[in-house]
Amino acid sequence: MKMKDNLEKLIGKIVKAQLPFKEIVGIVTKVNIEDFYFYEKSEPIYITIDLKPLENYEWKAETEDQEEWENIPLNCITLN
């Protein structure tokens, strides 16, 4: 449980996510830990975060999908 507690400290922090074709900055709204495969099949644990764009971020609805802000792998983020 300690790992989850530490990861939940990310909620509310401003982070930078480096995705394959863009860099986005937002506030962490949720931490997702998908560990059921680990227990069932000894596969990796997947840890992702959901972001909320910063207020000064200009949303481009025609070229951006809201899903880009969801389930971002933990290894793609850095504290801003």
Protein Blocks (a to p, Z undefined) as FASTA:
>chain_A
ZZmmmmmmmgopacddddfkbccddddfbdcddfklmmmnopacdddddddddfklccdf
klpcfklmgoiafklpccZZ
